Amino acid sequence: MLRRDLLAASAALALPALRPARASAARRVHAISLLGEPALPPDFPHWPFVNPDAPKGGEVTLAALGSFDSFNQFILRGTPAVGLNLLYDTLTVTALDEASTEYAHLAEAIELPEDRLGVTFLLRADARWHDGRPITAEDAAWTFETLRAHGRPFYRAYWADVESVRAEGPRRLVFRFRTDQNRELAQVLGQMPVLPRHWWEGRDFARPLQEPPLGSGPYRLESFQPGRTLVYRRVDTYWARDLNTRRGMHNFDVIRYEYFRDSTVAFEAFRAGQIDFRQENIARDWSMGYDFPAVRRGLVQRDTIRHEIPTGMQAFAFNLRRPLFQDVRVREALVQVFDFEWLNANIFFGLYSRTTSYFSNSELASSGLPEGRELEILERFRDRLPARLFTEPFRLPVTDGSGNNREGLRRALELLREAGWTVQNRRLVNADRQPFRFEILLSSPSFERVALPYVQWLQRLGIEATVRTVDPAQYQVRIDSFDFDMTVDVIGQSLSPGNEQRDYFTCAKARENGSQNVAGICHPVVDELVEMIITAPDRAELIARTRALDRVLLWQHYVIPHWHIRVFNIAYWDRFGRPPRAPRYALGFPATWWIDPARDRALAEARRGL
């Protein structure tokens, strides 16, 4: 399951007429789960991973990279600020301790009709915008229609099976579906942020927003310095502060974000005490960068927290829209050259595992040879798939880590020759003597440590690859318009894949700027398998269909898989309190942490001696 022109004229917001609802009973629930019954009862007092008595107060400062020029994260134009999710409430909230479960939040109850052709959300009477006006079903219906019509392509893919939406009174929001086969659609709709229709009237939502928007969430945007600083302040009168889905959460009075141009400068700001908390994603820094006085004195704490989050796929993604990468043999050749074992030993300090599935760290990942129900599914497409898919387990090349990847280079050269490429005067050229040349586009210098060795390995084959690092804003513009040869892509996954797979992998989205199909994947079998996943009738069938999709994607070599890690590595100045454990499927910071007054005073005193 789970990634922007909101404003339309008032007359254009008339909702389409609904087909007559069937006279069937609706089941009223407080939560929706795709894996069985929700773990918590309707009257649960608070999440099991929070401290309901956590003190409120204090300020925390966090780092962000790049810059921003908009407070509208829902459209393609502009670079949105970080933290905007703090401003809005959603109809339901995700249970961070349960897989694929949503609990009623802005809605007080959810009605599921017997025919499975819709869902109704009953909004809470006391839900309020920050200006004191009630949040209504009309706000929610307007939000849906406008996002689907004018927002980022993701919304159209995610909600494609919704036939209509209607506000039946101020608190009753009714969706009707085109099919009864989309099991997760009700849950998907619950994740929708609700926006204030009255605030947007008279504003052009198609343009980047440069004033703080009205919200309903636990924080409001209090102040900002364009491109540099954001200050979010907790709303004392937040309507849901005592709700069970919010109790013990959002404890900091102020969350401040300071922007830095690159991760190295951000790390130095953390070391200097200008930043309070850091989730470390650079293996070198985690292994070697924390030997400074504050760590040695215990003023900065480090921790490793295990999680159960599916790790998805991070990879070098080919732009399949480029003729250079349209031959699968060429793509497989470039996979053979990538020496993960050398990188892990020499750059990553052995901290990472190779990613071998689009659904890594979950039961959805394919492995071995296809068998059972997965094989039955794939048999339908045998004539459109590589024969090797049925006879060989998919394996990525494994080296001895010495840096001497002779076998990988030999196999790559064979594949390139089959595809019509030969080495002439130490350059790889095609039949027209055009050189094999491409650019790897990056958004952060930290990834150059990976890309530059890969460039050197490619040079051994006569391939002219270069690395170009641009600022995050320029990078996003180029990715949204698919203006790149190769880049780093991250395809996140959950334990219940569904509608979002359309935006990741289908032909329609390969042609739509701003979609999450960064690589430009377009294969008729992939399209069919995506629809089969969305309409899977039960968990067992979902697993089989997802494994089939995973296997097809892998054998097409659309990406060069990278690595993953099953823990959060965190460092923080010792001024916080936190619950005894983190949720299973999230880090929990900053939402569940708080300022510990005693630790804060002790830290302030100790820092005077640094």
VENCORDA-V977717 format. One record per residue. RES is the residue in one letter. SS is DSSP state (H for helix, E for strand, - for the rest). NEAR is the number of other ideal C-beta (glycine too) atoms within 12 Angstrom. D_LAST is the distance of its C-alpha to the last C-alpha in Angstrom with 1 decimal. Layout:
RES,SS,NEAR,D_LAST / RES,SS,NEAR,D_LAST
//
This chain:
M,-,37,46.8 / L,-,33,44.4 / R,-,29,42.9 / R,-,34,45.9 / D,-,29,50.6 / L,-,38,50.3 / L,-,31,52.5 / A,-,25,56.2 / A,-,16,58.9 / S,H,15,59.8 / A,H,7,63.2 / A,H,15,61.8 / L,H,26,60.0 / A,-,17,63.2 / L,-,25,62.8 / P,-,19,65.3 / A,-,12,67.9 / L,-,22,67.4 / R,-,16,70.1 / P,-,12,71.5 / A,-,25,69.3 / R,-,16,71.0 / A,-,9,72.1 / S,-,16,69.9 / A,-,12,67.7 / A,E,25,63.9 / R,E,19,61.5 / R,E,20,58.7 / V,E,30,55.4 / H,-,33,51.8 / A,E,38,50.3 / I,E,41,51.4 / S,E,31,50.7 / L,-,33,52.1 / L,-,27,51.8 / G,-,15,53.7 / E,-,15,53.0 / P,-,27,49.6 / A,-,22,47.8 / L,-,26,47.1 / P,-,13,49.9 / P,-,18,50.5 / D,-,10,49.0 / F,-,23,45.8 / P,-,18,43.3 / H,-,25,40.2 / W,-,36,38.9 / P,-,25,38.3 / F,-,32,34.8 / V,-,33,33.3 / N,-,26,32.4 / P,-,23,34.9 / D,-,14,33.1 / A,-,32,29.7 / P,-,21,28.2 / K,-,27,28.2 / G,-,21,25.6 / G,-,30,22.2 / E,E,24,21.3 / V,E,35,20.3 / T,E,33,19.6 / L,E,35,21.2 / A,E,37,22.0 / A,E,33,25.6 / L,E,32,27.1 / G,-,30,29.7 / S,-,30,31.1 / F,-,34,33.7 / D,-,26,36.8 / S,E,31,38.4 / F,-,36,38.1 / N,-,39,41.1 / Q,-,36,40.3 / F,-,40,44.0 / I,-,31,45.6 / L,-,30,45.4 / R,-,30,44.7 / G,-,30,41.2 / T,-,35,37.7 / P,E,33,36.7 / A,-,37,33.3 / V,-,32,31.3 / G,-,39,31.5 / L,H,33,35.0 / N,H,27,36.1 / L,H,38,34.4 / L,H,41,37.1 / Y,-,39,40.2 / D,-,43,41.9 / T,E,36,44.2 / L,-,46,47.5 / T,E,41,46.0 / V,E,38,42.6 / T,E,37,41.9 / A,-,35,41.5 / L,-,33,38.3 / D,-,30,39.5 / E,-,33,43.1 / A,-,32,44.5 / S,-,37,46.4 / T,E,36,46.6 / E,E,42,46.3 / Y,E,39,46.5 / A,E,39,48.0 / H,-,41,45.5 / L,-,46,46.8 / A,E,44,50.1 / E,E,31,51.0 / A,E,30,53.6 / I,E,37,54.9 / E,E,29,58.6 / L,E,32,59.7 / P,E,25,63.4 / E,-,15,65.7 / D,-,21,66.6 / R,-,27,62.9 / L,-,30,63.6 / G,E,37,61.0 / V,E,46,58.3 / T,E,39,58.0 / F,E,48,54.8 / L,E,31,55.2 / L,E,39,52.5 / R,-,31,51.0 / A,-,19,52.6 / D,-,19,49.3 / A,-,38,47.4 / R,E,28,46.2 / W,-,31,44.8 / H,-,31,42.0 / D,-,18,44.8 / G,-,16,46.6 / R,-,19,49.4 / P,E,25,50.5 / I,-,46,49.7 / T,-,31,53.2 / A,H,34,54.9 / E,H,32,56.0 / D,H,42,52.3 / A,H,46,51.9 / A,H,40,55.2 / W,H,38,54.4 / T,H,42,51.1 / F,H,44,52.8 / E,H,35,55.6 / T,H,39,53.4 / L,H,38,50.8 / R,H,32,53.5 / A,H,27,55.5 / H,H,31,52.7 / G,-,34,49.4 / R,-,33,47.8 / P,H,35,50.4 / F,H,34,48.5 / Y,H,41,50.1 / R,H,30,53.6 / A,H,37,53.2 / Y,H,36,51.6 / W,-,40,54.2 / A,-,29,57.2 / D,-,33,59.3 / V,E,36,59.1 / E,E,27,62.4 / S,E,28,61.8 / V,E,39,59.6 / R,E,30,60.9 / A,E,32,59.7 / E,-,26,62.3 / G,-,16,61.3 / P,-,20,57.9 / R,-,28,56.3 / R,E,28,58.3 / L,E,46,57.2 / V,E,37,59.6 / F,E,45,59.2 / R,E,32,62.2 / F,E,35,61.9 / R,-,20,64.1 / T,-,20,64.1 / D,-,23,63.7 / Q,-,23,62.2 / N,-,36,58.6 / R,-,34,57.0 / E,-,39,53.5 / L,H,38,54.5 / A,H,44,54.2 / Q,H,43,50.7 / V,H,41,49.8 / L,H,43,51.0 / G,H,46,49.0 / Q,-,40,45.8 / M,-,43,46.8 / P,E,37,44.5 / V,-,44,46.7 / L,-,43,46.6 / P,-,36,48.0 / R,H,32,51.4 / H,H,20,51.8 / W,H,29,48.5 / W,H,34,49.4 / E,-,22,52.9 / G,-,11,53.1 / R,-,24,50.1 / D,-,20,50.4 / F,-,35,48.5 / A,-,23,49.5 / R,-,22,47.0 / P,-,28,43.2 / L,-,35,42.1 / Q,-,22,39.8 / E,-,19,39.7 / P,-,26,38.0 / P,-,34,40.7 / L,-,30,42.0 / G,-,37,41.1 / S,-,43,41.5 / G,-,41,38.5 / P,-,39,35.5 / Y,E,38,33.6 / R,E,34,34.8 / L,E,36,33.4 / E,E,24,32.2 / S,E,17,31.1 / F,E,32,30.3 / Q,E,15,29.8 / P,-,18,32.3 / G,-,26,31.0 / R,-,21,27.3 / T,E,28,26.3 / L,E,35,28.0 / V,E,28,27.4 / Y,E,36,29.4 / R,E,32,29.9 / R,E,34,31.4 / V,-,31,35.0 / D,-,15,35.6 / T,-,18,39.3 / Y,-,29,39.1 / W,-,30,42.5 / A,-,30,41.4 / R,-,28,38.4 / D,-,18,40.4 / L,-,30,42.3 / N,-,28,42.0 / T,-,39,40.8 / R,-,34,37.8 / R,-,27,37.1 / G,-,31,33.6 / M,-,40,32.5 / H,-,41,30.8 / N,-,37,28.5 / F,-,38,25.8 / D,-,25,27.0 / V,E,31,25.6 / I,E,39,25.0 / R,E,33,23.7 / Y,E,39,24.3 / E,E,32,22.8 / Y,E,33,24.9 / F,E,32,24.0 / R,-,25,26.6 / D,-,27,25.7 / S,H,33,23.7 / T,H,22,21.7 / V,H,23,20.2 / A,H,34,19.8 / F,H,29,17.8 / E,H,20,15.4 / A,H,27,15.1 / F,H,34,14.3 / R,H,26,11.6 / A,-,22,10.0 / G,-,27,10.5 / Q,-,22,13.7 / I,-,30,15.9 / D,-,39,16.0 / F,E,37,18.5 / R,E,39,20.0 / Q,E,32,23.2 / E,-,34,23.2 / N,-,29,26.6 / I,-,32,25.9 / A,H,26,26.6 / R,H,25,25.0 / D,H,30,21.6 / W,H,29,22.0 / S,H,19,23.0 / M,H,17,20.7 / G,-,26,18.0 / Y,-,27,15.7 / D,-,15,14.4 / F,-,21,10.8 / P,H,17,7.6 / A,H,27,7.6 / V,H,24,11.3 / R,H,12,11.4 / R,-,18,9.5 / G,-,15,12.0 / L,-,30,10.0 / V,E,34,12.2 / Q,E,24,15.8 / R,E,30,18.7 / D,E,26,22.3 / T,E,19,25.8 / I,E,30,28.4 / R,E,18,32.0 / H,-,26,34.4 / E,-,23,38.1 / I,-,30,38.1 / P,-,33,40.8 / T,-,36,39.0 / G,E,35,41.8 / M,E,41,42.0 / Q,E,33,39.5 / A,E,38,41.4 / F,E,43,42.5 / A,E,41,45.3 / F,E,38,48.4 / N,-,33,49.8 / L,-,34,53.3 / R,-,25,54.7 / R,-,24,54.5 / P,H,19,57.7 / L,H,30,55.7 / F,H,33,54.4 / Q,-,22,57.4 / D,-,25,58.8 / V,H,27,57.3 / R,H,25,57.9 / V,H,37,55.6 / R,H,38,52.9 / E,H,34,53.4 / A,H,38,53.2 / L,H,45,49.8 / V,H,40,48.6 / Q,H,35,49.9 / V,H,41,47.8 / F,-,42,44.4 / D,-,36,42.9 / F,H,40,40.5 / E,H,26,40.3 / W,H,27,39.0 / L,H,32,36.3 / N,H,28,35.2 / A,H,20,35.0 / N,H,21,33.5 / I,-,32,31.3 / F,-,30,30.8 / F,-,20,30.1 / G,-,21,33.0 / L,-,25,31.4 / Y,-,31,34.3 / S,E,23,38.0 / R,E,31,40.6 / T,-,36,42.0 / T,-,32,45.8 / S,-,37,46.7 / Y,-,48,46.3 / F,-,39,45.8 / S,E,35,43.5 / N,-,30,42.1 / S,-,33,45.0 / E,-,25,48.7 / L,-,38,49.8 / A,-,33,49.1 / S,-,37,52.3 / S,-,21,52.7 / G,-,19,55.5 / L,-,19,58.9 / P,-,34,59.9 / E,-,19,62.0 / G,H,18,63.4 / R,H,22,62.9 / E,H,34,60.5 / L,H,23,63.3 / E,H,18,65.9 / I,H,32,63.8 / L,H,35,63.3 / E,H,19,67.0 / R,-,21,67.8 / F,-,28,66.1 / R,H,20,67.1 / D,H,13,69.0 / R,H,20,66.0 / L,-,31,63.4 / P,-,24,62.8 / A,-,12,65.0 / R,H,20,62.1 / L,H,31,60.3 / F,H,24,63.0 / T,H,16,63.2 / E,-,15,59.8 / P,-,19,56.4 / F,-,31,53.9 / R,-,20,51.5 / L,-,30,48.9 / P,-,32,49.0 / V,-,18,47.0 / T,-,27,46.1 / D,-,17,45.0 / G,-,19,41.7 / S,-,14,42.6 / G,-,21,42.8 / N,-,16,46.6 / N,-,32,47.9 / R,H,19,51.6 / E,H,18,53.1 / G,H,35,51.2 / L,H,31,52.2 / R,H,19,55.8 / R,H,23,56.1 / A,H,38,54.5 / L,H,30,57.0 / E,H,19,59.9 / L,H,28,58.9 / L,H,32,58.5 / R,H,23,61.9 / E,H,17,63.4 / A,-,26,62.0 / G,-,21,63.5 / W,-,32,60.7 / T,E,24,61.3 / V,E,21,59.5 / Q,E,16,61.1 / N,-,10,59.6 / R,-,15,56.4 / R,E,20,56.1 / L,E,36,56.7 / V,E,23,59.4 / N,-,23,61.9 / A,-,11,65.6 / D,-,12,65.3 / R,-,14,62.9 / Q,-,18,60.0 / P,E,23,56.7 / F,-,37,54.4 / R,E,23,51.5 / F,E,32,48.8 / E,E,26,45.3 / I,E,36,42.4 / L,E,37,40.6 / L,E,35,36.9 / S,-,33,34.5 / S,-,29,31.2 / P,H,25,30.4 / S,H,27,28.9 / F,H,32,32.5 / E,H,25,33.7 / R,H,24,32.6 / V,H,36,35.4 / A,H,34,37.9 / L,H,23,38.0 / P,H,29,39.0 / Y,H,38,41.6 / V,H,29,43.0 / Q,H,23,43.4 / W,H,34,45.3 / L,H,40,47.5 / Q,H,23,48.3 / R,-,26,50.0 / L,-,36,52.6 / G,-,28,53.0 / I,-,35,51.1 / E,E,23,49.4 / A,E,32,46.3 / T,E,22,43.5 / V,E,31,40.2 / R,E,26,39.4 / T,E,27,36.1 / V,-,26,36.2 / D,-,26,34.0 / P,H,30,34.3 / A,H,26,36.7 / Q,H,21,39.1 / Y,H,28,38.8 / Q,H,34,39.9 / V,H,23,42.8 / R,H,26,44.0 / I,H,34,43.8 / D,H,29,45.6 / S,-,20,48.4 / F,-,30,48.4 / D,-,21,47.8 / F,-,35,46.4 / D,-,32,47.8 / M,E,43,45.2 / T,E,38,41.9 / V,E,34,39.5 / D,E,39,40.8 / V,E,30,39.6 / I,E,38,42.4 / G,-,28,41.0 / Q,-,40,43.4 / S,-,38,43.9 / L,-,35,46.0 / S,-,41,48.8 / P,-,47,49.4 / G,-,41,51.9 / N,-,42,52.3 / E,H,38,49.2 / Q,H,48,50.8 / R,H,38,53.2 / D,H,35,50.4 / Y,H,46,49.0 / F,H,47,52.1 / T,-,37,55.4 / C,H,26,57.6 / A,H,23,57.6 / K,H,36,53.8 / A,H,30,53.8 / R,-,17,55.6 / E,-,26,53.6 / N,-,23,50.7 / G,-,32,47.4 / S,-,35,48.4 / Q,-,39,46.3 / N,-,42,48.9 / V,-,43,46.9 / A,-,43,48.8 / G,-,38,52.2 / I,-,44,53.6 / C,-,24,57.2 / H,-,30,59.5 / P,H,20,62.3 / V,H,32,61.5 / V,H,40,57.9 / D,H,27,59.1 / E,H,27,61.5 / L,H,41,59.0 / V,H,39,56.5 / E,H,28,59.2 / M,H,33,60.1 / I,H,44,56.5 / I,H,40,56.5 / T,-,27,59.8 / A,-,33,59.2 / P,-,18,61.0 / D,-,17,58.9 / R,H,23,55.8 / A,H,17,57.7 / E,H,23,59.2 / L,H,37,55.9 / I,H,28,54.4 / A,H,30,57.5 / R,H,40,57.5 / T,H,40,53.8 / R,H,40,54.1 / A,H,44,57.1 / L,H,47,55.1 / D,H,46,52.2 / R,H,40,54.6 / V,H,41,56.4 / L,H,45,53.2 / L,H,40,52.0 / W,H,35,55.3 / Q,-,37,55.4 / H,-,38,52.2 / Y,-,40,50.8 / V,E,41,47.3 / I,E,43,45.4 / P,E,39,43.5 / H,-,35,39.8 / W,E,34,37.8 / H,E,35,36.2 / I,-,31,33.8 / R,-,22,34.4 / V,E,26,30.9 / F,E,29,28.0 / N,E,29,24.8 / I,E,30,21.9 / A,E,34,18.1 / Y,E,38,16.4 / W,E,37,13.3 / D,-,31,14.4 / R,-,34,16.0 / F,E,34,19.5 / G,E,28,22.8 / R,-,33,25.5 / P,-,29,29.0 / P,-,13,29.9 / R,-,21,31.1 / A,-,30,31.2 / P,-,31,34.6 / R,-,26,36.6 / Y,-,32,36.9 / A,-,29,33.6 / L,-,31,29.8 / G,-,36,29.9 / F,-,33,26.7 / P,-,39,26.4 / A,-,37,29.8 / T,-,33,29.4 / W,-,35,25.7 / W,E,34,24.3 / I,E,34,21.3 / D,-,25,21.0 / P,H,18,20.4 / A,H,15,19.1 / R,H,26,16.6 / D,H,26,15.6 / R,H,16,15.1 / A,H,19,13.1 / L,H,29,10.7 / A,H,20,10.4 / E,H,15,9.8 / A,H,21,7.2 / R,H,21,5.2 / R,-,11,5.7 / G,-,12,3.8 / L,-,19,0.0
//
